[in-house]
Amino acid sequence: MRSIISRITGLSASWQSLPPTLRGIVYMSVSTVCFTTLHAMVRHISDELHPFQLAFFRSIFGLLVFLPVLLRHGVEPFKTKRLSVHFLRGGLNIIAMLAFFYALSISPIARVTALGFSAPIFTAFLSFFILGERFKLHRWSAILMGFVGALIILRPGIIPLDLGSFLVLLSAFMWGITMIVIKVLARTDSSMTITCYMGLLLAAFSLVPAIWVWRTPQFETWFWLIAIGVVGTLAQLTIVQALKEGETTVVLPFDFLKMIWATMFGYWLFSETVDLWTWIGAAIIIGSGIYVAYRERLARLQA
């Protein structure tokens, strides 16, 4: 037992000795695997259960991960003077999740992933109108290129605009607003308070649509549902840690790994193929997002 403990301690020390940026890259890479695995599981189980029901189980089992925090700190994380803003964030978040999960059930995983990269572009665009942030030409150009990337994937007038693509864009739009609300909340509330309210409200809000389409899961399905909750929470934790450890402009490009994993999972598990235009569009979108993050970093340094 002592040898195991000493080995774990040694690994922990070795990990902490790595440069923060490298740790951030590793966390981001792990998060891409977790997110894509989550998406593949949702796609697989959606043949048996409605995506709205899967969103509920994702929320409820994800909330269980935070139980140790709640048991340790009690009601302290829920002390806030901005309860209405937390409810707004929860409402936006659940719409984004329901739309995204439904899109996964009817559209190729890689296509959903590619369009999902547009969320930061929506955040940058909406921050001009909601937060009153000042934009220069280069930032508007990056946002425009991000939307061009989405158009390359969708190719309206050339291929039919399917419901799945519309739902992904709706999800990205809602998530873009959510990120702005989080920025507002972060001015007064701790990250623990924001996270705990997110878990609680997502579980509560997702219950209503889940009841509407409820089907009792089979015994073996419960293992998949628990896995969806755990893997989804792990994905969130690792991406937050990635952005905390390393510079956004350095770790964000590795988010494109999701496109690779999504293509592999889609081909191996669901016999889905991805055309060249989807790859090009996805690269333009994430490239625009990286450039926006880079300009935001420069603005902070110059402030």
ROTOR-66211 format. One record per residue (C-alpha): residue in one letter; x, y, z; residue number from 1. Coordinates in steps of 0.001 Angstrom, whole numbers, padded with zeros to 6 digits. Example, Ala and Ser with C-alpha at 12.3 -4.5 7.8 and 13.67 -1.06 7.14 Angstrom:
<sites>
{res->a&u->012300&v->-004500&w->007800&n->1}
{res->s&u->013670&v->-001060&w->007140&n->2}
</sites>
This chain:
<sites>
{res->m&u->000000&v->000000&w->000000&n->1}
{res->r&u->002818&v->002406&w->000892&n->2}
{res->s&u->004502&v->001763&w->-002462&n->3}
{res->i&u->001262&v->002584&w->-004268&n->4}
{res->i&u->000823&v->005791&w->-002286&n->5}
{res->s&u->004433&v->006829&w->-002883&n->6}
{res->r&u->004061&v->006095&w->-006595&n->7}
{res->i&u->000913&v->008231&w->-006786&n->8}
{res->t&u->002682&v->010999&w->-004871&n->9}
{res->g&u->005607&v->010809&w->-007289&n->10}
{res->l&u->003316&v->011011&w->-010309&n->11}
{res->s&u->001523&v->013989&w->-008796&n->12}
{res->a&u->004835&v->015771&w->-008185&n->13}
{res->s&u->005964&v->015033&w->-011744&n->14}
{res->w&u->002685&v->016377&w->-013105&n->15}
{res->q&u->002946&v->019592&w->-011093&n->16}
{res->s&u->006515&v->020082&w->-012294&n->17}
{res->l&u->005327&v->020357&w->-015907&n->18}
{res->p&u->004878&v->023861&w->-017374&n->19}
{res->p&u->001319&v->025176&w->-016799&n->20}
{res->t&u->000738&v->025599&w->-020530&n->21}
{res->l&u->001630&v->021953&w->-021169&n->22}
{res->r&u->-000758&v->020864&w->-018414&n->23}
{res->g&u->-003421&v->023033&w->-020027&n->24}
{res->i&u->-002868&v->021332&w->-023382&n->25}
{res->v&u->-003198&v->017900&w->-021769&n->26}
{res->y&u->-006406&v->018926&w->-019977&n->27}
{res->m&u->-007837&v->020329&w->-023206&n->28}
{res->s&u->-006955&v->017150&w->-025105&n->29}
{res->v&u->-008614&v->015015&w->-022428&n->30}
{res->s&u->-011703&v->017229&w->-022535&n->31}
{res->t&u->-012037&v->016702&w->-026308&n->32}
{res->v&u->-012059&v->012929&w->-025811&n->33}
{res->c&u->-014630&v->013256&w->-023017&n->34}
{res->f&u->-016924&v->015560&w->-024999&n->35}
{res->t&u->-016811&v->013375&w->-028105&n->36}
{res->t&u->-017395&v->010231&w->-026044&n->37}
{res->l&u->-020393&v->011948&w->-024432&n->38}
{res->h&u->-021774&v->012882&w->-027850&n->39}
{res->a&u->-021327&v->009337&w->-029153&n->40}
{res->m&u->-023111&v->007887&w->-026108&n->41}
{res->v&u->-025999&v->010326&w->-026536&n->42}
{res->r&u->-026270&v->009351&w->-030200&n->43}
{res->h&u->-026230&v->005642&w->-029290&n->44}
{res->i&u->-028799&v->005796&w->-026477&n->45}
{res->s&u->-031112&v->008153&w->-028394&n->46}
{res->d&u->-032357&v->005092&w->-030290&n->47}
{res->e&u->-033968&v->003959&w->-027020&n->48}
{res->l&u->-034615&v->007159&w->-025045&n->49}
{res->h&u->-035624&v->010638&w->-026179&n->50}
{res->p&u->-032793&v->013221&w->-026172&n->51}
{res->f&u->-034756&v->015342&w->-023665&n->52}
{res->q&u->-034685&v->012424&w->-021247&n->53}
{res->l&u->-030958&v->011970&w->-021834&n->54}
{res->a&u->-030410&v->015650&w->-021013&n->55}
{res->f&u->-032161&v->015111&w->-017680&n->56}
{res->f&u->-030022&v->012106&w->-016772&n->57}
{res->r&u->-026905&v->013971&w->-017904&n->58}
{res->s&u->-027851&v->016745&w->-015490&n->59}
{res->i&u->-028957&v->014620&w->-012540&n->60}
{res->f&u->-025995&v->012225&w->-012570&n->61}
{res->g&u->-023650&v->015130&w->-013231&n->62}
{res->l&u->-025094&v->016863&w->-010166&n->63}
{res->l&u->-024190&v->013846&w->-008024&n->64}
{res->v&u->-020528&v->014540&w->-008753&n->65}
{res->f&u->-020892&v->017808&w->-006828&n->66}
{res->l&u->-022414&v->016145&w->-003753&n->67}
{res->p&u->-019078&v->015991&w->-001870&n->68}
{res->v&u->-018714&v->019749&w->-002371&n->69}
{res->l&u->-022240&v->020382&w->-001105&n->70}
{res->l&u->-021775&v->018090&w->001889&n->71}
{res->r&u->-018558&v->019870&w->002789&n->72}
{res->h&u->-019685&v->023468&w->002316&n->73}
{res->g&u->-023412&v->023171&w->003029&n->74}
{res->v&u->-025504&v->026073&w->001732&n->75}
{res->e&u->-022506&v->028405&w->001433&n->76}
{res->p&u->-022123&v->027949&w->-002373&n->77}
{res->f&u->-025767&v->028992&w->-002875&n->78}
{res->k&u->-025430&v->032394&w->-001213&n->79}
{res->t&u->-025937&v->034998&w->-003930&n->80}
{res->k&u->-027591&v->038342&w->-004531&n->81}
{res->r&u->-028182&v->037565&w->-008210&n->82}
{res->l&u->-030582&v->034647&w->-008079&n->83}
{res->s&u->-032582&v->035885&w->-011074&n->84}
{res->v&u->-029422&v->035997&w->-013202&n->85}
{res->h&u->-028602&v->032413&w->-012208&n->86}
{res->f&u->-032112&v->031382&w->-013292&n->87}
{res->l&u->-031602&v->033177&w->-016610&n->88}
{res->r&u->-028327&v->031350&w->-017106&n->89}
{res->g&u->-029990&v->028015&w->-016249&n->90}
{res->g&u->-032825&v->028635&w->-018724&n->91}
{res->l&u->-030439&v->029515&w->-021540&n->92}
{res->n&u->-028201&v->026567&w->-020706&n->93}
{res->i&u->-031005&v->024007&w->-020768&n->94}
{res->i&u->-032278&v->025254&w->-024143&n->95}
{res->a&u->-028739&v->024909&w->-025502&n->96}
{res->m&u->-028382&v->021384&w->-024094&n->97}
{res->l&u->-031788&v->020161&w->-025309&n->98}
{res->a&u->-031179&v->021520&w->-028812&n->99}
{res->f&u->-027673&v->020036&w->-028971&n->100}
{res->f&u->-028730&v->016591&w->-027713&n->101}
{res->y&u->-031643&v->016480&w->-030162&n->102}
{res->a&u->-029295&v->017455&w->-032994&n->103}
{res->l&u->-026957&v->014606&w->-032031&n->104}
{res->s&u->-029842&v->012152&w->-032363&n->105}
{res->i&u->-030633&v->013111&w->-035977&n->106}
{res->s&u->-027401&v->014480&w->-037518&n->107}
{res->p&u->-023855&v->013151&w->-038067&n->108}
{res->i&u->-021655&v->013685&w->-035008&n->109}
{res->a&u->-018880&v->015412&w->-036974&n->110}
{res->r&u->-021304&v->017898&w->-038545&n->111}
{res->v&u->-022797&v->018721&w->-035143&n->112}
{res->t&u->-019290&v->019132&w->-033711&n->113}
{res->a&u->-018177&v->021396&w->-036562&n->114}
{res->l&u->-021139&v->023756&w->-036219&n->115}
{res->g&u->-020772&v->023680&w->-032435&n->116}
{res->f&u->-017431&v->025468&w->-032789&n->117}
{res->s&u->-019415&v->028623&w->-033656&n->118}
{res->a&u->-020470&v->029242&w->-030016&n->119}
{res->p&u->-017459&v->031508&w->-029181&n->120}
{res->i&u->-018145&v->033471&w->-032370&n->121}
{res->f&u->-021696&v->034137&w->-031181&n->122}
{res->t&u->-020306&v->035169&w->-027780&n->123}
{res->a&u->-017946&v->037690&w->-029363&n->124}
{res->f&u->-020685&v->039029&w->-031648&n->125}
{res->l&u->-023310&v->039359&w->-028901&n->126}
{res->s&u->-020920&v->040947&w->-026397&n->127}
{res->f&u->-020908&v->044056&w->-028611&n->128}
{res->f&u->-024668&v->044496&w->-028141&n->129}
{res->i&u->-025117&v->043143&w->-024594&n->130}
{res->l&u->-021925&v->044219&w->-022821&n->131}
{res->g&u->-021180&v->047232&w->-024999&n->132}
{res->e&u->-017638&v->046024&w->-025730&n->133}
{res->r&u->-015728&v->048058&w->-028284&n->134}
{res->f&u->-014746&v->046249&w->-031452&n->135}
{res->k&u->-012150&v->047124&w->-034038&n->136}
{res->l&u->-012083&v->046036&w->-037662&n->137}
{res->h&u->-009929&v->042945&w->-037069&n->138}
{res->r&u->-012383&v->041572&w->-034508&n->139}
{res->w&u->-015374&v->042149&w->-036776&n->140}
{res->s&u->-013400&v->040450&w->-039564&n->141}
{res->a&u->-012773&v->037385&w->-037374&n->142}
{res->i&u->-016464&v->037174&w->-036449&n->143}
{res->l&u->-017458&v->037496&w->-040108&n->144}
{res->m&u->-015042&v->034722&w->-041079&n->145}
{res->g&u->-016527&v->032501&w->-038361&n->146}
{res->f&u->-019982&v->032897&w->-039865&n->147}
{res->v&u->-018514&v->032270&w->-043337&n->148}
{res->g&u->-017157&v->028984&w->-041973&n->149}
{res->a&u->-020647&v->028039&w->-040805&n->150}
{res->l&u->-022066&v->028872&w->-044240&n->151}
{res->i&u->-019429&v->026663&w->-045882&n->152}
{res->i&u->-020599&v->023750&w->-043723&n->153}
{res->l&u->-024303&v->024453&w->-044299&n->154}
{res->r&u->-024040&v->025470&w->-047990&n->155}
{res->p&u->-027633&v->026821&w->-048132&n->156}
{res->g&u->-029149&v->026513&w->-051574&n->157}
{res->i&u->-026740&v->023709&w->-052442&n->158}
{res->i&u->-027757&v->021151&w->-049825&n->159}
{res->p&u->-031003&v->021197&w->-047786&n->160}
{res->l&u->-030824&v->022937&w->-044389&n->161}
{res->d&u->-031791&v->020103&w->-042058&n->162}
{res->l&u->-033345&v->020388&w->-038603&n->163}
{res->g&u->-030196&v->019086&w->-036909&n->164}
{res->s&u->-028039&v->021903&w->-038299&n->165}
{res->f&u->-030588&v->024505&w->-037233&n->166}
{res->l&u->-030690&v->023059&w->-033705&n->167}
{res->v&u->-026890&v->023109&w->-033397&n->168}
{res->l&u->-026809&v->026781&w->-034397&n->169}
{res->l&u->-029618&v->027496&w->-031925&n->170}
{res->s&u->-027597&v->025712&w->-029245&n->171}
{res->a&u->-024455&v->027676&w->-030150&n->172}
{res->f&u->-026404&v->030946&w->-030067&n->173}
{res->m&u->-027867&v->030153&w->-026633&n->174}
{res->w&u->-024474&v->029052&w->-025360&n->175}
{res->g&u->-023005&v->032313&w->-026664&n->176}
{res->i&u->-025483&v->034290&w->-024549&n->177}
{res->t&u->-024816&v->031952&w->-021610&n->178}
{res->m&u->-021104&v->032748&w->-021711&n->179}
{res->i&u->-021914&v->036459&w->-021510&n->180}
{res->v&u->-024202&v->035853&w->-018518&n->181}
{res->i&u->-021389&v->033891&w->-016857&n->182}
{res->k&u->-019085&v->036885&w->-017375&n->183}
{res->v&u->-021648&v->039064&w->-015602&n->184}
{res->l&u->-022063&v->036585&w->-012733&n->185}
{res->a&u->-018298&v->036212&w->-012316&n->186}
{res->r&u->-018086&v->039868&w->-011281&n->187}
{res->t&u->-019825&v->039111&w->-007967&n->188}
{res->d&u->-020131&v->035327&w->-007489&n->189}
{res->s&u->-017474&v->032652&w->-007044&n->190}
{res->s&u->-016916&v->029918&w->-009610&n->191}
{res->m&u->-018221&v->027403&w->-007047&n->192}
{res->t&u->-021500&v->029308&w->-006700&n->193}
{res->i&u->-021903&v->029575&w->-010472&n->194}
{res->t&u->-021152&v->025862&w->-010953&n->195}
{res->c&u->-023451&v->024648&w->-008156&n->196}
{res->y&u->-026382&v->026716&w->-009385&n->197}
{res->m&u->-025756&v->025452&w->-012903&n->198}
{res->g&u->-025935&v->021813&w->-011804&n->199}
{res->l&u->-029026&v->022306&w->-009644&n->200}
{res->l&u->-030995&v->024368&w->-012167&n->201}
{res->l&u->-030113&v->022165&w->-015137&n->202}
{res->a&u->-031416&v->019128&w->-013250&n->203}
{res->a&u->-034619&v->020975&w->-012300&n->204}
{res->f&u->-035277&v->022566&w->-015704&n->205}
{res->s&u->-034550&v->019386&w->-017674&n->206}
{res->l&u->-037060&v->017384&w->-015619&n->207}
{res->v&u->-040118&v->019003&w->-017252&n->208}
{res->p&u->-039330&v->018082&w->-020894&n->209}
{res->a&u->-038066&v->014672&w->-019720&n->210}
{res->i&u->-041421&v->013841&w->-018082&n->211}
{res->w&u->-043169&v->014812&w->-021311&n->212}
{res->v&u->-041342&v->012066&w->-023261&n->213}
{res->w&u->-040584&v->009680&w->-020377&n->214}
{res->r&u->-039799&v->006020&w->-020997&n->215}
{res->t&u->-038491&v->003766&w->-018239&n->216}
{res->p&u->-034906&v->002798&w->-019147&n->217}
{res->q&u->-033966&v->-000855&w->-019390&n->218}
{res->f&u->-031603&v->-002219&w->-016750&n->219}
{res->e&u->-028457&v->-002151&w->-018925&n->220}
{res->t&u->-029276&v->001375&w->-020109&n->221}
{res->w&u->-028747&v->002742&w->-016604&n->222}
{res->f&u->-025015&v->002106&w->-016950&n->223}
{res->w&u->-024961&v->004265&w->-020093&n->224}
{res->l&u->-026939&v->007009&w->-018349&n->225}
{res->i&u->-024566&v->007089&w->-015386&n->226}
{res->a&u->-021628&v->007173&w->-017811&n->227}
{res->i&u->-023199&v->010117&w->-019670&n->228}
{res->g&u->-023450&v->012080&w->-016421&n->229}
{res->v&u->-019946&v->011263&w->-015215&n->230}
{res->v&u->-018196&v->011752&w->-018572&n->231}
{res->g&u->-020095&v->014987&w->-019225&n->232}
{res->t&u->-019056&v->016412&w->-015866&n->233}
{res->l&u->-015466&v->015268&w->-016404&n->234}
{res->a&u->-015487&v->017035&w->-019781&n->235}
{res->q&u->-016614&v->020279&w->-018162&n->236}
{res->l&u->-014068&v->020055&w->-015345&n->237}
{res->t&u->-011134&v->019340&w->-017665&n->238}
{res->i&u->-011901&v->022160&w->-020087&n->239}
{res->v&u->-012246&v->024625&w->-017197&n->240}
{res->q&u->-008924&v->023421&w->-015798&n->241}
{res->a&u->-007328&v->023665&w->-019249&n->242}
{res->l&u->-008300&v->027325&w->-019565&n->243}
{res->k&u->-007160&v->027948&w->-015995&n->244}
{res->e&u->-003734&v->026333&w->-016446&n->245}
{res->g&u->-002709&v->027596&w->-019882&n->246}
{res->e&u->-003138&v->030619&w->-022114&n->247}
{res->t&u->-006414&v->030462&w->-024023&n->248}
{res->t&u->-004712&v->031192&w->-027340&n->249}
{res->v&u->-002363&v->028218&w->-026785&n->250}
{res->v&u->-004801&v->025570&w->-025530&n->251}
{res->l&u->-007827&v->026519&w->-027655&n->252}
{res->p&u->-006408&v->025162&w->-030958&n->253}
{res->f&u->-006362&v->021685&w->-029395&n->254}
{res->d&u->-010155&v->021866&w->-029130&n->255}
{res->f&u->-010096&v->021025&w->-032850&n->256}
{res->l&u->-009215&v->017459&w->-031799&n->257}
{res->k&u->-012950&v->017043&w->-031213&n->258}
{res->m&u->-013410&v->017148&w->-034972&n->259}
{res->i&u->-010953&v->014279&w->-035420&n->260}
{res->w&u->-012513&v->012130&w->-032689&n->261}
{res->a&u->-016032&v->012908&w->-033945&n->262}
{res->t&u->-015093&v->011819&w->-037458&n->263}
{res->m&u->-013548&v->008586&w->-036154&n->264}
{res->f&u->-016469&v->007772&w->-033841&n->265}
{res->g&u->-019007&v->008627&w->-036511&n->266}
{res->y&u->-017310&v->006381&w->-039066&n->267}
{res->w&u->-016601&v->003417&w->-036777&n->268}
{res->l&u->-019811&v->003406&w->-034745&n->269}
{res->f&u->-022458&v->004867&w->-037049&n->270}
{res->s&u->-020996&v->004509&w->-040588&n->271}
{res->e&u->-021008&v->008303&w->-041059&n->272}
{res->t&u->-018696&v->010119&w->-043456&n->273}
{res->v&u->-017585&v->013757&w->-043481&n->274}
{res->d&u->-017082&v->015795&w->-046653&n->275}
{res->l&u->-014147&v->018132&w->-047255&n->276}
{res->w&u->-016314&v->021258&w->-046959&n->277}
{res->t&u->-017243&v->020399&w->-043381&n->278}
{res->w&u->-013544&v->020148&w->-042478&n->279}
{res->i&u->-012785&v->023470&w->-044184&n->280}
{res->g&u->-015701&v->025214&w->-042498&n->281}
{res->a&u->-014778&v->023822&w->-039081&n->282}
{res->a&u->-011156&v->024960&w->-039490&n->283}
{res->i&u->-012275&v->028490&w->-040421&n->284}
{res->i&u->-014671&v->028682&w->-037461&n->285}
{res->i&u->-012173&v->027536&w->-034848&n->286}
{res->g&u->-009436&v->029655&w->-036434&n->287}
{res->s&u->-011688&v->032700&w->-036088&n->288}
{res->g&u->-012391&v->031783&w->-032463&n->289}
{res->i&u->-008665&v->031521&w->-031727&n->290}
{res->y&u->-008043&v->034922&w->-033304&n->291}
{res->v&u->-010830&v->036510&w->-031245&n->292}
{res->a&u->-009308&v->034995&w->-028077&n->293}
{res->y&u->-005895&v->036309&w->-029111&n->294}
{res->r&u->-007215&v->039850&w->-029594&n->295}
{res->e&u->-009011&v->039694&w->-026225&n->296}
{res->r&u->-005734&v->038700&w->-024568&n->297}
{res->l&u->-003936&v->041623&w->-026207&n->298}
{res->a&u->-006683&v->043977&w->-025038&n->299}
{res->r&u->-006307&v->042741&w->-021449&n->300}
{res->l&u->-002529&v->043177&w->-021564&n->301}
{res->q&u->-002863&v->046709&w->-022904&n->302}
{res->a&u->-005535&v->047689&w->-020355&n->303}
</sites>
